[in-house]
Amino acid sequence: MSPAFVADRGDLEAALREGLALGTNVRVWTTSALQRLLAIDPSSGRVTLVATFAERAYWPRAYTPLRNVLAAAADLVAYGLVKHGSDVSSAARGDSLVFDWPARPGGLGLNVPRTAEAMVEARAAEAFEDVYAPDAFASQLLGPGYEGRIPTGGRWRSEPVGSASTLLEQLDLSTWFEYEFVPFNPGMKGARNVASPPVLEAAREDFREVLYSPSLGLG
């Protein structure tokens, strides 16, 4: 579908509704004052919000509104996540998990040389998001398909949201947002060849029963 653009303005909810009503891809919508971007892909049912910040100390100002959007959308989406990425263009396309997030053995492809292949990987994972998460993140909205398999333990704070969903957050959010797990480099060449930080490895262990694997699509 050809991309359409929604007017630049400060009313995020109005812009979101306008974009959804168009029934086509809305590539990027931005409010320069707040440094936010919106990308809508109705063919996959994906909505991406990006909030940028120049100084690491400002991350709570970016995180809190995104977290609140997840909670408010609980009855409208099957799954949602908040992550700290470094490549805005990948986030807008919907393939940031295969470019600016540490690779997970058994997860999305470890070596994706072309954007087209990355999109195939990302779309395959999206098809299962009502019951399988693409990875572990600091903040995730888990719909009713995750009932009985939601991670518990001392690292997580669980909050019921909507009619049947759960917002799961790490207690120590600063370990996830004060630095990029995959630093930006032009073209993000070989960017995922970095070691996963301990906080991510521990979260992946907590999420092991609900993590997506490409083998799920082979049955």
C-alpha positions as CSV (number, residue, x, y, z in Angstrom):
1,M,0.0,0.0,0.0
2,S,1.2,3.5,-0.8
3,P,2.0,5.5,2.3
4,A,-0.2,8.4,3.5
5,F,0.8,11.2,5.8
6,V,-1.2,12.6,8.7
7,A,-0.9,16.3,9.5
8,D,1.8,17.4,11.9
9,R,0.0,18.4,15.1
10,G,0.1,17.9,18.9
11,D,-3.0,15.8,19.3
12,L,-1.7,12.3,19.2
13,E,-5.0,10.5,19.7
14,A,-6.7,12.5,16.9
15,A,-3.8,11.7,14.6
16,L,-3.9,8.0,15.5
17,R,-7.6,7.8,14.7
18,E,-7.2,9.7,11.4
19,G,-4.4,7.4,10.4
20,L,-6.4,4.3,11.2
21,A,-9.4,5.6,9.3
22,L,-7.3,6.1,6.1
23,G,-6.9,2.3,5.8
24,T,-3.4,2.6,4.4
25,N,0.1,2.8,5.7
26,V,1.0,5.9,7.6
27,R,4.7,5.9,7.5
28,V,5.7,8.6,9.9
29,W,3.8,11.3,11.7
30,T,5.8,13.7,13.9
31,T,5.2,16.4,16.3
32,S,8.5,18.3,16.3
33,A,7.9,19.9,19.7
34,L,7.5,16.6,21.5
35,Q,9.8,14.6,19.2
36,R,7.3,11.8,18.7
37,L,6.6,9.7,15.6
38,L,3.7,7.5,14.7
39,A,3.7,4.7,12.1
40,I,0.6,2.6,11.3
41,D,0.6,-0.6,9.2
42,P,-3.1,-1.8,8.9
43,S,-2.1,-4.9,6.9
44,S,-0.4,-6.3,10.0
45,G,-2.3,-4.5,12.7
46,R,0.8,-2.8,14.0
47,V,1.0,0.7,15.5
48,T,4.4,2.1,16.4
49,L,5.0,5.1,18.6
50,V,8.5,6.5,19.0
51,A,9.6,9.1,21.6
52,T,13.1,10.4,21.3
53,F,15.3,12.1,23.9
54,A,18.7,13.7,23.6
55,E,20.0,13.2,27.1
56,R,19.9,9.8,28.9
57,A,18.6,11.4,32.1
58,Y,15.4,12.3,30.2
59,W,14.3,8.7,29.5
60,P,11.5,8.8,32.2
61,R,9.9,11.6,30.2
62,A,9.8,9.4,27.1
63,Y,9.0,6.2,28.8
64,T,6.0,7.2,31.0
65,P,3.7,8.4,28.1
66,L,4.5,5.2,26.1
67,R,3.7,3.1,29.1
68,N,0.4,4.9,29.7
69,V,-0.5,4.4,26.0
70,L,-0.1,0.6,26.5
71,A,-2.4,0.6,29.5
72,A,-5.0,2.7,27.8
73,A,-5.0,0.5,24.7
74,A,-5.3,-2.8,26.7
75,D,-8.7,-3.8,25.2
76,L,-7.6,-2.9,21.6
77,V,-4.4,-4.8,21.2
78,A,-3.2,-8.4,21.7
79,Y,0.4,-7.4,22.7
80,G,2.5,-4.4,23.1
81,L,6.1,-3.5,24.2
82,V,8.3,-0.6,25.2
83,K,11.9,-0.9,24.3
84,H,15.0,1.4,24.2
85,G,16.2,1.4,20.6
86,S,18.7,3.4,18.7
87,D,17.5,3.3,15.1
88,V,14.4,5.4,14.6
89,S,13.9,4.4,10.9
90,S,13.9,0.7,11.8
91,A,11.2,1.4,14.5
92,A,9.1,3.2,11.9
93,R,9.4,0.3,9.5
94,G,8.6,-2.2,12.2
95,D,11.8,-4.2,12.0
96,S,13.8,-2.7,14.9
97,L,13.9,-6.1,16.7
98,V,16.1,-7.5,13.9
99,F,18.4,-4.4,13.8
100,D,18.8,-2.7,17.1
101,W,18.0,-5.3,19.7
102,P,20.5,-8.0,20.8
103,A,20.0,-11.3,19.0
104,R,18.3,-14.1,20.9
105,P,19.3,-17.7,20.1
106,G,16.2,-19.4,18.8
107,G,14.5,-16.1,18.2
108,L,14.4,-13.8,15.2
109,G,17.1,-14.4,12.6
110,L,20.6,-13.9,13.9
111,N,21.9,-12.6,10.5
112,V,19.5,-10.7,8.4
113,P,21.4,-9.1,5.5
114,R,18.6,-7.2,3.8
115,T,15.7,-5.1,5.0
116,A,13.2,-7.1,3.0
117,E,14.3,-10.3,4.8
118,A,14.1,-8.5,8.1
119,M,10.6,-7.5,7.4
120,V,9.6,-11.1,6.6
121,E,11.1,-12.1,10.0
122,A,9.4,-9.3,11.9
123,R,6.0,-10.0,10.2
124,A,6.2,-13.7,11.0
125,A,6.7,-13.0,14.7
126,E,3.8,-10.5,14.7
127,A,1.4,-13.2,13.5
128,F,1.9,-15.0,16.8
129,E,1.9,-12.0,19.2
130,D,-1.5,-12.9,20.7
131,V,0.2,-15.8,22.4
132,Y,4.0,-15.5,22.0
133,A,6.2,-12.5,22.7
134,P,9.0,-11.6,20.3
135,D,11.4,-11.2,23.2
136,A,11.7,-9.9,26.8
137,F,11.5,-6.2,27.4
138,A,11.3,-3.8,30.3
139,S,7.6,-3.2,29.8
140,Q,5.1,-5.4,28.0
141,L,1.3,-5.6,27.6
142,L,0.2,-9.2,27.6
143,G,-3.3,-9.9,26.4
144,P,-5.6,-12.7,27.5
145,G,-3.8,-15.2,25.3
146,Y,-0.9,-15.2,27.9
147,E,-3.1,-16.1,30.8
148,G,-1.4,-18.6,33.1
149,R,2.0,-18.1,31.5
150,I,2.8,-14.5,32.7
151,P,6.2,-14.3,34.3
152,T,6.3,-13.7,38.1
153,G,9.1,-13.1,40.6
154,G,10.9,-10.3,42.4
155,R,12.1,-8.5,39.2
156,W,8.6,-7.8,37.9
157,R,5.6,-5.6,38.7
158,S,2.3,-6.8,37.4
159,E,-0.8,-4.6,36.9
160,P,-4.2,-5.7,35.5
161,V,-5.2,-3.3,32.7
162,G,-8.3,-3.3,30.6
163,S,-10.8,-6.2,30.9
164,A,-8.4,-9.1,30.6
165,S,-4.8,-7.9,30.1
166,T,-1.7,-7.5,32.2
167,L,1.0,-4.8,32.1
168,L,4.3,-6.3,33.2
169,E,7.2,-4.0,34.1
170,Q,10.6,-4.5,35.4
171,L,11.1,-3.0,38.9
172,D,14.5,-1.5,37.9
173,L,13.7,0.3,34.7
174,S,16.9,2.3,34.6
175,T,18.9,-0.8,33.7
176,W,16.9,-1.0,30.5
177,F,16.8,2.7,29.4
178,E,19.9,4.5,30.6
179,Y,21.9,3.2,27.6
180,E,21.3,1.5,24.2
181,F,21.8,-2.3,24.2
182,V,22.8,-2.0,20.5
183,P,24.5,1.4,19.9
184,F,23.5,3.1,16.6
185,N,25.9,3.0,13.6
186,P,25.1,4.1,10.1
187,G,23.2,1.3,8.4
188,M,23.2,-0.7,11.6
189,K,25.8,-3.0,9.9
190,G,26.5,-6.0,12.1
191,A,24.8,-4.2,15.0
192,R,23.3,-7.2,16.6
193,N,26.6,-8.9,17.1
194,V,26.8,-7.6,20.6
195,A,26.5,-9.5,23.9
196,S,23.1,-9.3,25.6
197,P,23.4,-7.5,28.9
198,P,22.7,-9.6,32.1
199,V,19.4,-7.9,32.7
200,L,18.1,-9.0,29.3
201,E,19.4,-12.5,29.7
202,A,17.7,-12.9,33.1
203,A,14.4,-11.5,31.6
204,R,14.6,-14.0,28.7
205,E,14.9,-16.8,31.3
206,D,11.8,-15.5,33.0
207,F,9.9,-15.3,29.7
208,R,11.1,-18.7,28.3
209,E,7.6,-20.2,28.2
210,V,6.1,-17.3,26.1
211,L,9.0,-16.4,23.7
212,Y,8.4,-16.7,20.0
213,S,10.5,-19.0,17.8
214,P,10.5,-19.3,14.0
215,S,9.8,-23.0,14.4
216,L,6.3,-22.1,15.5
217,G,5.5,-21.3,11.9
218,L,6.6,-24.6,10.5
219,G,3.8,-26.8,11.9
